[in-house]
Amino acid sequence: MKNIKQLLDNNKKIFFIAEAGVNHNGSIKIAKKLVDIAVKSRADAIKFQTFICDELLTKNAKKMSHQKKSNSKISQFDLLKKLELSQYQLKELQNYCRKKKIIFFSTAFDNKSLIFLNKINIPIFKVPSSEINNYPYLKLLASFKKPIILSTGMSYEKEVKEAIKILVKNGTRKSDIILLHCTSQYPSKFNDLNLNAIKTLKNKFKCLVGYSDHSPGIIAPIAAVAMGARVIEKHFTISKKMIGPDHISSLDPNELKDVILSIRKLEFSFGNGIKKPTISERENRLLGRKSIVAHKDIKIGERFSEKNITTKRPGTGISPTNFFTFIGKKSKKNYKKDDFIKN
């Protein structure tokens, strides 16, 4: 199965990643249901998250704001420990995705997880926004020499530049890097999205650019595509009412289907950029435009003026672009009002 980079190189299609993340709540059964929803919604890929808590965070690490809403009584370590998927479960999910013919990959949050994902040969790696300044992590990842999606949430432009520099220096081709604009807030407020940064990233770094969205609903991803995003990533869940840190800021199955369908319609509307009438416009071009006609009865020999000729629909006669060439000339025949002028 082709990876994202190959698919983007071979066609103009927007690549949609259905982000399952940790919305499986640690259950392989729920994870497979998420795969089924992604397939039914016609997403191009489904992405999970791979981490080992002992490698990811200290026991006393404080929870982020969206994690507090999920369960305020337990630590971040204990919260995430319940959401770990084992290597065996991840392999099982990979096989299930292969069977369902959807691209499977996962975001690694620590070096051991990176090594494991490379071992099972995922087609592309995703660097989460939290790891953009983790140089040992980036150096190891670059050594795999595979396409990389680099999420840029919480980052300054300089940090993006340095991350790319580290990746390229250690084996990644710059052409294999896809940058994702992102606002790392769950859910993100619309006034914090800064979608114009999509253009900034594209123009500044000359890479393929996409958008990872955490805002409510489906508006922002659609707008991002209109602004040039080639990859869209959006969290989804079976139900927003489920207990867990990311469910509330995720799309439900119907919303996931709606956003993908909307993006497909939008990308289909882009066309080739050449300004010319479409086939569907040709009839309206004749019927909706105007021709030069007699404004009132005109006798042979009478001179045309702006008082006795005008322009009216349809456009099947002489074009109004020739209107002023008739002014002052003598009529060669008699015309009734609304007759096409054919002098």
C-alpha positions in Angstrom: 0.0 0.0 0.0 1.4 3.4 -0.9 2.3 5.9 1.9 1.0 9.4 2.2 4.0 11.0 0.5 3.6 8.8 -2.6 -0.1 9.5 -2.8 0.4 13.2 -2.5 3.1 13.1 -5.2 1.0 11.1 -7.6 -2.2 13.1 -7.4 -3.8 16.3 -6.2 -6.1 14.6 -3.7 -6.2 16.0 -0.1 -4.9 13.3 2.3 -7.3 12.9 5.2 -6.0 11.3 8.4 -8.7 10.2 10.8 -6.9 10.7 14.2 -8.1 8.0 16.6 -5.3 8.9 19.0 -6.2 7.5 22.4 -9.9 7.5 21.9 -9.9 3.7 22.1 -9.6 4.1 25.9 -7.1 1.2 26.0 -9.5 -1.3 24.4 -8.6 -3.1 21.2 -12.3 -3.7 20.6 -13.0 0.0 20.6 -9.9 0.6 18.5 -11.2 -1.7 15.8 -14.6 0.1 15.9 -12.7 3.3 15.2 -11.0 1.7 12.3 -14.4 0.7 10.9 -15.7 4.2 11.3 -12.7 5.7 9.5 -13.1 3.2 6.6 -16.9 3.9 6.4 -16.1 7.7 6.3 -13.6 7.1 3.5 -10.6 8.5 5.3 -7.3 7.8 3.7 -5.6 6.7 6.9 -6.2 6.2 10.6 -3.6 7.2 13.1 -3.2 6.1 16.7 -0.7 7.1 19.4 2.1 4.9 20.7 3.9 5.6 24.0 5.4 3.9 27.0 4.6 5.9 30.1 7.8 5.1 31.8 9.6 6.6 28.8 7.2 9.5 28.2 6.8 11.3 31.5 7.8 11.4 35.2 5.4 10.1 37.8 4.7 13.7 39.1 4.2 15.4 35.8 1.2 17.7 36.0 -1.8 17.2 33.7 -2.7 19.6 30.9 -5.9 21.5 31.0 -7.9 19.1 28.7 -6.6 16.1 30.7 -8.0 17.6 34.0 -11.5 17.7 32.5 -11.3 13.9 31.9 -10.4 12.7 35.3 -9.3 15.2 38.0 -8.5 12.6 40.6 -5.6 10.7 39.0 -2.2 11.8 37.8 -1.2 12.3 34.2 1.0 9.2 34.4 -1.9 7.1 35.7 -4.3 8.6 33.1 -2.0 7.8 30.2 -1.1 4.4 31.6 -4.7 3.3 31.1 -4.5 4.4 27.4 -1.3 2.5 26.5 -1.6 0.0 23.7 0.8 -2.9 23.8 3.1 -3.8 20.9 0.9 -6.9 20.4 -2.2 -4.8 20.2 -0.6 -2.4 17.7 0.4 -5.2 15.4 -3.1 -6.5 15.6 -4.5 -3.1 14.7 -2.0 -2.9 11.8 -3.2 -6.2 10.5 -6.8 -5.2 10.9 -6.2 -2.0 8.9 -4.4 -4.0 6.2 -7.5 -6.2 6.0 -9.8 -3.2 5.8 -7.5 -1.5 3.2 -6.8 1.7 5.1 -3.4 3.1 5.9 -2.3 2.5 9.5 0.3 4.5 11.3 0.9 5.9 14.8 2.5 8.8 16.5 5.4 7.8 18.7 6.0 9.8 21.9 9.3 8.3 23.0 12.3 6.7 21.4 11.5 3.1 22.2 8.1 3.5 20.5 9.9 5.0 17.5 12.0 1.9 17.2 9.1 -0.4 17.5 7.0 1.5 14.8 10.0 1.3 12.5 10.3 -2.4 13.1 6.7 -3.0 12.1 7.4 -0.9 9.0 4.8 1.8 9.2 4.8 3.8 6.0 5.2 7.3 7.4 6.1 8.8 10.8 4.2 11.6 12.6 6.2 13.9 15.0 3.8 15.3 17.6 4.0 19.0 18.4 5.4 18.2 21.8 8.5 16.5 20.3 9.5 19.2 17.8 12.4 20.4 20.0 13.4 16.8 21.2 16.6 16.6 19.2 17.6 13.0 20.3 14.2 11.9 19.2 14.4 13.7 15.8 18.0 12.4 15.2 16.8 8.8 15.8 13.7 9.3 13.6 15.8 10.8 10.7 18.0 7.7 10.7 15.0 5.6 9.5 15.0 7.7 6.2 11.2 7.6 5.9 8.6 10.3 5.1 7.8 12.5 8.2 4.8 14.6 9.1 6.0 17.3 11.5 3.4 18.9 13.6 4.2 22.5 14.6 1.8 23.3 17.4 3.2 25.6 20.2 6.2 26.4 17.9 8.0 29.5 16.8 9.1 29.7 13.2 12.7 29.3 14.4 11.9 26.0 16.1 10.4 24.7 13.0 13.5 25.7 11.0 15.8 24.0 13.5 13.7 20.8 13.6 13.9 20.5 9.8 17.6 21.2 10.0 18.1 18.3 12.5 16.0 15.9 10.4 17.8 16.7 7.1 21.3 16.6 8.7 20.6 13.1 10.1 19.2 11.4 7.0 15.7 12.7 6.1 15.3 14.3 2.7 13.6 17.7 2.9 11.2 16.6 0.2 10.0 13.9 2.5 8.9 16.4 5.2 5.3 17.5 5.5 4.6 20.3 7.9 1.3 20.5 9.8 0.1 23.8 11.2 -1.6 23.1 14.5 -2.9 24.9 17.6 -2.2 22.6 20.6 -5.3 23.5 22.6 -8.1 21.0 23.1 -10.5 22.2 21.9 -8.9 25.1 20.1 -10.6 28.5 20.0 -11.3 29.9 16.6 -9.5 33.1 17.3 -6.4 31.1 18.1 -6.3 29.0 14.9 -4.2 31.4 12.8 -4.9 29.6 9.6 -2.8 32.1 7.6 0.2 30.3 9.1 -0.5 27.5 6.6 0.6 29.9 3.8 3.6 31.1 5.9 4.9 27.6 6.4 4.4 26.8 2.7 6.2 29.9 1.5 8.9 29.9 4.1 10.0 26.3 4.1 9.0 25.1 0.6 7.5 21.9 2.0 4.2 20.2 1.5 1.9 21.7 4.2 -1.2 20.4 6.0 -3.3 21.2 9.1 -4.0 19.3 12.3 -7.2 20.6 13.7 -8.5 20.6 17.3 -11.3 23.2 16.9 -15.0 22.3 17.3 -16.9 21.1 14.2 -15.7 20.9 10.6 -15.3 24.6 9.5 -11.5 24.9 10.1 -10.3 21.9 8.1 -12.4 22.9 5.1 -11.0 26.4 5.3 -7.5 25.0 5.6 -7.9 23.1 2.4 -9.0 26.2 0.6 -5.8 27.9 1.9 -3.5 25.2 0.5 -3.4 22.4 3.1 -2.7 19.1 1.4 -3.0 16.9 4.5 -5.8 17.2 7.1 -5.7 15.5 10.4 -8.8 15.5 12.7 -9.6 13.6 15.9 -12.7 11.5 16.0 -14.5 9.3 18.4 -17.3 6.8 18.7 -19.1 9.2 21.1 -18.2 12.6 22.6 -19.8 11.4 25.8 -17.2 8.7 26.4 -14.7 9.3 29.3 -11.2 10.2 28.2 -9.1 13.3 27.6 -9.7 13.8 23.8 -13.3 12.7 23.2 -14.9 16.1 23.8 -12.7 17.8 21.2 -13.2 15.1 18.6 -15.7 14.6 15.8 -18.4 12.0 16.1 -18.9 9.5 13.2 -21.4 11.6 11.3 -19.2 14.7 11.6 -16.2 12.8 10.4 -18.1 11.6 7.3 -19.4 15.2 6.7 -16.0 16.8 6.8 -14.4 14.3 4.5 -17.3 14.6 2.0 -17.0 18.4 2.2 -13.3 18.3 1.5 -13.8 16.0 -1.4 -16.3 18.4 -2.9 -14.0 21.3 -2.3 -10.9 19.7 -3.9 -13.0 18.7 -6.9 -13.9 22.3 -7.3 -10.3 23.6 -7.6 -10.0 22.8 -11.4 -6.9 23.6 -13.4 -6.7 27.3 -12.7 -7.1 28.4 -16.4 -9.7 31.1 -16.6 -12.1 30.1 -19.4 -15.8 29.2 -19.8 -16.6 25.7 -18.5 -18.6 23.3 -20.7 -21.6 23.9 -18.4 -21.3 27.6 -18.8 -21.5 27.6 -22.6 -25.3 27.6 -22.9 -25.6 30.4 -20.3 -22.9 32.3 -22.1 -25.2 32.6 -25.1 -28.5 33.0 -23.2 -27.3 35.2 -20.3 -25.2 37.6 -22.3 -26.5 40.3 -24.7 -26.6 41.2 -28.4 -27.0 44.6 -30.2 -30.7 45.1 -31.0 -32.9 47.9 -32.2 -34.2 50.0 -29.4 -37.1 51.2 -31.6 -38.1 50.9 -35.3 -35.2 51.9 -37.6 -35.6 52.8 -41.2 -33.1 52.0 -44.0 -30.5 54.9 -44.3 -31.1 56.1 -40.7 -27.9 56.5 -38.7 -27.4 54.3 -35.7 -27.2 56.1 -32.4 -27.3 55.4 -28.7 -31.0 56.3 -28.9 -32.1 53.8 -31.5 -29.9 50.8 -30.7 -29.3 49.0 -27.3 -28.2 45.7 -25.9 -30.5 42.9 -24.8 -30.5 39.2 -24.2 -29.8 36.6 -25.7 -26.2 36.8 -26.8 -26.8 34.9 -30.1 -26.4 38.1 -32.2 -23.6 40.6 -32.6 -21.7 41.1 -29.3 -22.0 44.4 -27.4 -18.2 44.7 -27.7 -19.0 46.0 -31.2 -21.6 48.5 -30.1 -19.6 51.7 -30.6 -18.5 50.6 -34.1 -22.1 51.0 -35.2 -22.6 54.5 -33.9 -22.9 57.0 -36.8 -23.2 54.4 -39.5 -26.2 54.2 -41.8 -28.6 51.3 -41.5 -28.7 49.0 -44.6 -32.2 47.7 -43.8 -35.3 48.3 -41.9 -35.5 47.0 -38.3 -38.3 46.5 -35.9 -37.8 47.1 -32.2 -35.8 44.2 -30.6 -34.5 42.9 -34.0 -30.9 41.9 -34.0 -28.7 44.4 -35.7 -26.9 42.6 -38.5 -25.7 45.5 -40.7 
